[in-house]
Amino acid sequence: MSELRQNPITKQWVLIAPKRSKRPEDFKNQTESVNLPELDRDCVFCPGNEKLNPDLSDAVGQAPQNENWEIRVIQNKFQALEKTTSYRHREFYTSRSGYGEHEVIITRKHNEPLALQPQKLVQLTLQTFIDRINALKKDPNLAYVQVFHNHGRDAGATAVHPHHQILATPLVPPHIHTEMRGCYHYWEAGKTCIYCDIVKEEIQVRDRLVYENEHFAVISAYASRNAFETWIIPKKHKARFEDLQPEELRHLSVVLKMVLGQLYDKLGDPALNFYIHTMPTTRDKHTLHEERSYHWHMTIFPHISVWGGFEYATGIPINPVAPEVTAKFLRGE
Amino acid sequence: MSELRQNPITKQWVLIAPKRSKRPEDFKNQTESVNLPELDRDCVFCPGNEKLNPDLSDAVGQAPQNENWEIRVIQNKFQALEKTTSYRHREFYTSRSGYGEHEVIITRKHNEPLALQPQKLVQLTLQTFIDRINALKKDPNLAYVQVFHNHGRDAGATAVHPHHQILATPLVPPHIHTEMRGCYHYWEAGKTCIYCDIVKEEIQVRDRLVYENEHFAVISAYASRNAFETWIIPKKHKARFEDLQPEELRHLSVVLKMVLGQLYDKLGDPALNFYIHTMPTTRDKHTLHEERSYHWHMTIFPHISVWGGFEYATGIPINPVAPEVTAKFLRGE
């Protein structure tokens, strides 16, 4: 069976095309997990090498150069966004300066990915995300703060040491813009939030529901672009992740750790990204208008199969496992 | 230096963010090319195993089951598009049947990627693409025929044996739709073709020009989404690849072989995709309108660095090498 499915927010089509012979457990990582030490003296992120990446002077929560640090915020040595000079463009093409900020948030232990970290540390990490978003909001030249995590080579990670990244951009990224527009149109049509309605639908149908508690629903996304694409949606309608209260943050850390732990155990430490979608930092007339209809959320995006020419040529991802199958597998049924 | 650049056709932003210490030759593949045999008895695509994948009965150009075949067209055993049954959706979500065709075009030698094939075989392959597009056009339930090539694991290839794929879809893919709209708006504004104007601009500026001959210009794309993204643009304004004349096809095979050969030699056989963008198969009032402004082209899309969470979260690809640098490198300067 194969089927084209549309993401109800972005309207993106994806092709759910299960390979006949494959079950979800067939996607389990075949490579043995490398046995890493807790401390690697050659790792630039490890304790003892702090001088290679000084703490961000205004980073909140942890005193700079505290030798017992659990978490640090540093500036990326290879900044993807910074002040720039330009090649010849003439008028024909459009470009703009890549002004921005690129930060890295590292946790202490070299061999302790988020899936294996204590809940308290995950919660502290989430709190650090909020602190950094709020700090970066003060720069009027920035439009959006993207928090993301790369784990494993196939997910774009170049360092093994667990780390998160923050890239603040001078424009609202197209995916955020598309989601905001989708939420806004849905709200205008029916005066309800599309993410709230997705949560209601998924809890009723249950086929794609992985887990729920008082504050969050975890689902295998209906139009998953990759196998095991998982959405963490807060039940409370709120536009901004950075407006979370400590109690909500605690619940989120439990849920995030639970989902990453399931993927780690059941798929053998797969390569994955996760990222947060929240509102742009700019609060102009336009975004105030959309603040009412937007609903922040988190996406976990494993890389179990690799996109090929079809995906890049057409913009239609091919996903080899139906989300109903992955949800059942993650529920342990 | 880092810079946001906009694709003039699709309006997609990309971030050109060179890693300070890296030169193009640093992206050379570190893994030694595996020494493959010309014939592998365990390979389902190799001569001797034809019975595992019978020829498509209506495939043009080669007699079915001719044991001296140079090229074969078969149906994909794991069809991504086929007739379907459905999971429970209710009215909340939108889906449609994944009806379509999935074909594989294979060349004879197990260890001869396109970059190393004789020009005559490359030309025969391109002719086979045209034959298959024209054959699939007859199915009124199909809207688009996507020809693409995956080479190497990081480009989504699951088989080592050189092969091309054709996926015909029941809808016009979003990337094609976006390009058609971009070409149409540009045409409406100035009565010229944007691809024709890109060719003029690039030949004048020369910074991103890799090669040109009578029929084609080869450029490192201004807003490259990956390092070494290369466009082959025909100089003659024509909407459809499948309308190419034999003489143009011969020139295209020379150019394609040249570019793939350069990448193979200078980057050590990198993983890559290439694909063709042409008009949809459907010729309704709407597409007739856009047929005047569209310009077919070919994209070569190497995978030298891997996309991470930022790319998937925002839709803004980060490219670590400026196209001006890759063009110079490919020109051998």
Boltz contact constraints between the chains, C-beta under 6 A:
constraints:
  - contact:
      token1: [A, 1]
      token2: [B, 84]
      max_distance: 6.0
  - contact:
      token1: [A, 1]
      token2: [B, 85]
      max_distance: 6.0
  - contact:
      token1: [A, 2]
      token2: [B, 81]
      max_distance: 6.0
  - contact:
      token1: [A, 2]
      token2: [B, 82]
      max_distance: 6.0
  - contact:
      token1: [A, 2]
      token2: [B, 84]
      max_distance: 6.0
  - contact:
      token1: [A, 2]
      token2: [B, 98]
      max_distance: 6.0
  - contact:
      token1: [A, 3]
      token2: [B, 84]
      max_distance: 6.0
  - contact:
      token1: [A, 3]
      token2: [B, 95]
      max_distance: 6.0
  - contact:
      token1: [A, 3]
      token2: [B, 98]
      max_distance: 6.0
  - contact:
      token1: [A, 4]
      token2: [B, 96]
      max_distance: 6.0
  - contact:
      token1: [A, 4]
      token2: [B, 98]
      max_distance: 6.0
  - contact:
      token1: [A, 5]
      token2: [B, 95]
      max_distance: 6.0
  - contact:
      token1: [A, 6]
      token2: [B, 94]
      max_distance: 6.0
  - contact:
      token1: [A, 15]
      token2: [B, 98]
      max_distance: 6.0
  - contact:
      token1: [A, 17]
      token2: [B, 80]
      max_distance: 6.0
  - contact:
      token1: [A, 19]
      token2: [B, 78]
      max_distance: 6.0
  - contact:
      token1: [A, 78]
      token2: [B, 19]
      max_distance: 6.0
  - contact:
      token1: [A, 80]
      token2: [B, 17]
      max_distance: 6.0
  - contact:
      token1: [A, 80]
      token2: [B, 318]
      max_distance: 6.0
  - contact:
      token1: [A, 81]
      token2: [B, 2]
      max_distance: 6.0
  - contact:
      token1: [A, 82]
      token2: [B, 2]
      max_distance: 6.0
  - contact:
      token1: [A, 84]
      token2: [B, 1]
      max_distance: 6.0
  - contact:
      token1: [A, 84]
      token2: [B, 2]
      max_distance: 6.0
  - contact:
      token1: [A, 84]
      token2: [B, 3]
      max_distance: 6.0
  - contact:
      token1: [A, 85]
      token2: [B, 1]
      max_distance: 6.0
  - contact:
      token1: [A, 87]
      token2: [B, 324]
      max_distance: 6.0
  - contact:
      token1: [A, 92]
      token2: [B, 201]
      max_distance: 6.0
  - contact:
      token1: [A, 93]
      token2: [B, 222]
      max_distance: 6.0
  - contact:
      token1: [A, 94]
      token2: [B, 6]
      max_distance: 6.0
  - contact:
      token1: [A, 95]
      token2: [B, 3]
      max_distance: 6.0
  - contact:
      token1: [A, 95]
      token2: [B, 5]
      max_distance: 6.0
  - contact:
      token1: [A, 96]
      token2: [B, 4]
      max_distance: 6.0
  - contact:
      token1: [A, 98]
      token2: [B, 2]
      max_distance: 6.0
  - contact:
      token1: [A, 98]
      token2: [B, 3]
      max_distance: 6.0
  - contact:
      token1: [A, 98]
      token2: [B, 4]
      max_distance: 6.0
  - contact:
      token1: [A, 98]
      token2: [B, 15]
      max_distance: 6.0
  - contact:
      token1: [A, 146]
      token2: [B, 313]
      max_distance: 6.0
  - contact:
      token1: [A, 146]
      token2: [B, 314]
      max_distance: 6.0
  - contact:
      token1: [A, 148]
      token2: [B, 309]
      max_distance: 6.0
  - contact:
      token1: [A, 148]
      token2: [B, 310]
      max_distance: 6.0
  - contact:
      token1: [A, 148]
      token2: [B, 313]
      max_distance: 6.0
  - contact:
      token1: [A, 149]
      token2: [B, 309]
      max_distance: 6.0
  - contact:
      token1: [A, 150]
      token2: [B, 308]
      max_distance: 6.0
  - contact:
      token1: [A, 150]
      token2: [B, 309]
      max_distance: 6.0
  - contact:
      token1: [A, 156]
      token2: [B, 306]
      max_distance: 6.0
  - contact:
      token1: [A, 156]
      token2: [B, 307]
      max_distance: 6.0
  - contact:
      token1: [A, 156]
      token2: [B, 308]
      max_distance: 6.0
  - contact:
      token1: [A, 167]
      token2: [B, 310]
      max_distance: 6.0
  - contact:
      token1: [A, 173]
      token2: [B, 314]
      max_distance: 6.0
  - contact:
      token1: [A, 173]
      token2: [B, 315]
      max_distance: 6.0
  - contact:
      token1: [A, 173]
      token2: [B, 316]
      max_distance: 6.0
  - contact:
      token1: [A, 174]
      token2: [B, 315]
      max_distance: 6.0
  - contact:
      token1: [A, 175]
      token2: [B, 314]
      max_distance: 6.0
  - contact:
      token1: [A, 175]
      token2: [B, 315]
      max_distance: 6.0
  - contact:
      token1: [A, 201]
      token2: [B, 92]
      max_distance: 6.0
  - contact:
      token1: [A, 222]
      token2: [B, 93]
      max_distance: 6.0
  - contact:
      token1: [A, 273]
      token2: [B, 309]
      max_distance: 6.0
  - contact:
      token1: [A, 273]
      token2: [B, 312]
      max_distance: 6.0
  - contact:
      token1: [A, 275]
      token2: [B, 309]
      max_distance: 6.0
  - contact:
      token1: [A, 275]
      token2: [B, 313]
      max_distance: 6.0
  - contact:
      token1: [A, 301]
      token2: [B, 312]
      max_distance: 6.0
  - contact:
      token1: [A, 306]
      token2: [B, 156]
      max_distance: 6.0
  - contact:
      token1: [A, 307]
      token2: [B, 156]
      max_distance: 6.0
  - contact:
      token1: [A, 308]
      token2: [B, 150]
      max_distance: 6.0
  - contact:
      token1: [A, 308]
      token2: [B, 156]
      max_distance: 6.0
  - contact:
      token1: [A, 309]
      token2: [B, 148]
      max_distance: 6.0
  - contact:
      token1: [A, 309]
      token2: [B, 149]
      max_distance: 6.0
  - contact:
      token1: [A, 309]
      token2: [B, 150]
      max_distance: 6.0
  - contact:
      token1: [A, 309]
      token2: [B, 273]
      max_distance: 6.0
  - contact:
      token1: [A, 309]
      token2: [B, 275]
      max_distance: 6.0
  - contact:
      token1: [A, 310]
      token2: [B, 148]
      max_distance: 6.0
  - contact:
      token1: [A, 310]
      token2: [B, 167]
      max_distance: 6.0
  - contact:
      token1: [A, 312]
      token2: [B, 273]
      max_distance: 6.0
  - contact:
      token1: [A, 312]
      token2: [B, 301]
      max_distance: 6.0
  - contact:
      token1: [A, 313]
      token2: [B, 146]
      max_distance: 6.0
  - contact:
      token1: [A, 313]
      token2: [B, 148]
      max_distance: 6.0
  - contact:
      token1: [A, 313]
      token2: [B, 275]
      max_distance: 6.0
  - contact:
      token1: [A, 314]
      token2: [B, 146]
      max_distance: 6.0
  - contact:
      token1: [A, 314]
      token2: [B, 173]
      max_distance: 6.0
  - contact:
      token1: [A, 314]
      token2: [B, 175]
      max_distance: 6.0
  - contact:
      token1: [A, 315]
      token2: [B, 173]
      max_distance: 6.0
  - contact:
      token1: [A, 315]
      token2: [B, 174]
      max_distance: 6.0
  - contact:
      token1: [A, 315]
      token2: [B, 175]
      max_distance: 6.0
  - contact:
      token1: [A, 316]
      token2: [B, 173]
      max_distance: 6.0
  - contact:
      token1: [A, 318]
      token2: [B, 80]
      max_distance: 6.0
  - contact:
      token1: [A, 324]
      token2: [B, 87]
      max_distance: 6.0
